[in-house]
Amino acid sequence: MVRRLGAASEIRIAVEDRLAGLLGADEARGLRIPEPQRCDADESGCNWSMDYRSSCGEHEEAIHRAVTEAQARWNLRD
């Protein structure tokens, strides 16, 4: 699959939108999702990571799923 290129803010919004779909808009609204940070491309070709664990609380599984899905669809633009 070809990844879309996006700014850090676009990727963060994509993760937030997916979380709203997974948890419901009201539940997701209170979560602070950080912007992704550039890193060396992994084996799948993704060139960013996101340190969300400090803000996930009881929603770690949903946040992990949203981030993993975004990593499969997006790459951070130069």
C-alpha positions as CSV (number, residue, x, y, z in Angstrom):
1,M,0.0,0.0,0.0
2,V,1.3,3.5,-0.8
3,R,1.4,5.8,2.2
4,R,0.0,9.3,2.1
5,L,2.5,12.0,3.0
6,G,1.4,14.4,5.7
7,A,2.6,17.0,8.2
8,A,2.8,15.9,11.8
9,S,-0.4,17.8,12.6
10,E,-2.3,15.9,9.8
11,I,-1.1,12.6,11.2
12,R,-2.1,13.5,14.7
13,I,-5.6,14.5,13.5
14,A,-5.9,11.2,11.6
15,V,-5.1,9.3,14.8
16,E,-7.6,11.5,16.8
17,D,-10.3,10.9,14.1
18,R,-9.8,7.1,14.3
19,L,-10.0,7.2,18.1
20,A,-13.3,9.0,17.9
21,G,-14.5,6.2,15.7
22,L,-13.2,3.5,18.1
23,L,-14.2,5.2,21.4
24,G,-16.9,7.6,20.5
25,A,-16.4,11.4,20.1
26,D,-17.1,12.2,23.7
27,E,-14.7,9.6,25.1
28,A,-11.9,10.5,22.7
29,R,-12.2,14.2,23.2
30,G,-10.4,14.1,26.6
31,L,-7.3,12.3,25.3
32,R,-4.1,14.2,24.5
33,I,-2.5,12.8,21.3
34,P,1.0,14.1,20.6
35,E,2.4,14.8,17.2
36,P,4.4,12.1,15.6
37,Q,8.2,12.2,15.7
38,R,10.4,11.4,12.7
39,C,12.5,8.2,13.0
40,D,14.4,5.9,10.7
41,A,12.0,3.9,8.5
42,D,11.0,0.6,10.0
43,E,10.7,-2.7,8.2
44,S,7.3,-1.7,6.8
45,G,8.6,1.7,5.6
46,C,6.9,3.9,8.3
47,N,9.1,6.9,9.1
48,W,7.5,8.1,12.3
49,S,6.6,7.0,15.8
50,M,4.4,8.5,18.5
51,D,5.0,8.4,22.3
52,Y,1.4,8.3,23.5
53,R,1.8,6.0,26.5
54,S,1.9,8.8,29.1
55,S,-1.5,10.0,28.1
56,C,-3.4,6.8,27.3
57,G,-4.7,5.6,30.7
58,E,-7.4,3.0,30.3
59,H,-7.5,3.5,26.5
60,E,-4.1,2.2,25.6
61,E,-5.4,-0.6,23.4
62,A,-7.6,1.8,21.3
63,I,-4.8,4.3,21.0
64,H,-2.3,1.6,20.0
65,R,-4.8,0.4,17.3
66,A,-5.3,4.0,16.0
67,V,-1.6,4.7,15.9
68,T,-0.8,1.3,14.2
69,E,-3.5,1.9,11.5
70,A,-2.1,5.4,10.9
71,Q,1.4,4.1,10.6
72,A,0.3,1.8,7.9
73,R,-1.4,4.7,6.0
74,W,0.8,7.7,6.5
75,N,4.5,8.8,6.3
76,L,5.8,12.0,7.7
77,R,6.5,14.6,5.1
78,D,10.1,16.1,4.9
